[in-house]
Amino acid sequence: MKHIPNLKMITCLAILLGLAGCATPPPAPLPKLVKHAVWETNDKETVYDACLKGLHLNGFMILVAERESGLLATEWKDISTASIDAKFRMNLLIFNEAPGHTSLSIRYDISWTGKEGHKVKSADAEQTVAKAVTGTMESLFLEFDRLLGKASNKGYASFTWK
């Protein structure tokens, strides 16, 4: 008779483990996106020129370039895949934050839809687009590192989809 409670407990555990195996795992977290970088220099012009050159070398078309205000704005950059129409653009602001430090602040606009005839799961498409944007930004920051040296500080933000 003492074996029956143990059998019930084992059966309950087996059922719970079986149900847990059927559960859909949560989607992987979206990668972080660089929103802010700081270089240890007072030379805003050098940082501005490096950002302008880095954007050009990474295939960005410049929509606005206002050296005095430190503003750079890009046209939409296509990052489409076989099943997703995707694009993004940025506004960059270069400014002297504190003595001996020049900062870059970035605001992103990201847009994507599934292509006609393709069924795209939202979470999968979000991952694909987020990886494409962060991959492009990693390449851009490698160029900034080459032109300016490594940023002494970078700030990251999570993707937020509208």
N, C-alpha and C positions, 0 to 999 in steps of 0.2 A: 504494500500500500504506500510506502514512502516513496516509491519510484514514480508514482503518478504526478505529483507536483513537479518533479524534475522534468518529466516528459512534457508537461504543459509549458514549462518555461523554455525548454529547448524548441518546442514547436513554435511558440511565439517569436523567439529570436530568429528562427529560420524564416518565418514569414516576413518579419521586419527586414532582415537582410536581403531577402528576395525582392521586396518592394523598393528598397534603397538602390538595388542594382538596376531597376527599371527607371529610376528617376533621371530626368534630363539634367546633365550638369549645367551649372550657370555659365553664361557666355564669358569668355576671357575678358579681363578688363582692357579697356581701350588704352593705347599708349599715351604717354604724356606729351604735351606740345610745348615747345619753347615759347614763352610769352615775353621774356625780359632777359637782357644780357647787359653786362657792365664790363668795360675795359678800363684799365688803369692808365688813363691819359686825359689831358685837358684838351687835346686836339680834336675837337668835334668835326672839323673839316676832313681829317684823315679817316675817321670812322665813317662819315657820310660817303666819302669817295669809295671806300672799301665795300660798303653795303651796296652802293650803286653798281660797282663792278661785279661783285658776287652775284647779285640778282641777274645781271646781264649774262654772265658766264653759265648760270644755271637755267637759262632759257626763259626768264621772266621778261615780259614786255612791260616797260615803265609807262604808266599813265600820267603820273604827277611826280615831278622832281622839283622841290622848292628848297634849295640849299639853305637859305636864310632861316626858314622855320624848322628845317631838319626833317621835312616830310618827304616820304617816298610812298607812292601807291602803285600797285601793279595791276595789270589787266588780269582777267581770268586765265588760269593755267589749267590746261586739260590733263586730267589724270584718269581718263576713262579706261574701262576694261571691256572684255567681250560682252559682259552682261550688264554693266553699269555705266551710265553717263555721269561723269563726275568732274568737278572743277573747283578750284579755289583761288582766292586772291588775298592780298595783304595790304594793310596800311602799316608803314614803319615810321617811327618817330625817333630821331636821334637828338639827344640833348645832354647838356652837362648837368648831371644830377648833384654832384658835390665836387669840391676842389679835388682835382686829380682823377676824376672818374667821368667817363662819358657812357651814357646809357642808350640802349636800343629797346624800344617797346613795340610789340607787334600785336595787331588786331587782325584776325582771320575772318573771312567769309567763305564758307564751304557749302557746296550744293551738290546733291546727287539724286538720281532717280534710276529705276531699273529700265533697261532698254526694252523696246517693244518686242513682245514675243518671249521675253525671259521672265521667269518667276524668280524673284530675288527675295530671300528672307532678310528682313530688316537688320537683325543682329549680324548676319554674315556680311551684308553690304557695308554696314557701319565699320566693321573690322577692316574690310578691304580698303575703304576710303581712308580711314584713320592711318593705316599702315602706309598707304601711298603718300599722304601728306607728311607724316613724320619722316619717311624715307627721303623725301624731297628736302625737308628742312634740315635733316642731318647732313645731306650733301652741301646745302647752302652754308651751314655753319662750319663745315670743313674748309670751305673756301674762305670764309671770314677768318678762321684760325690761321690759314696760310697767309692772308693779307695783313692781319692785325696782331697775330698771336692769340693765344687762348683767352677767352673772356674770363675775368677773375670771378665772375658770379653769373649764374643762369637761373632764371625762375621758370617753373613749369606749371602748366594748368591742365586740367582734364578736359577732354572733348565734351562738349555739350551740344546735343542735336536739337534743333527746333522742331 
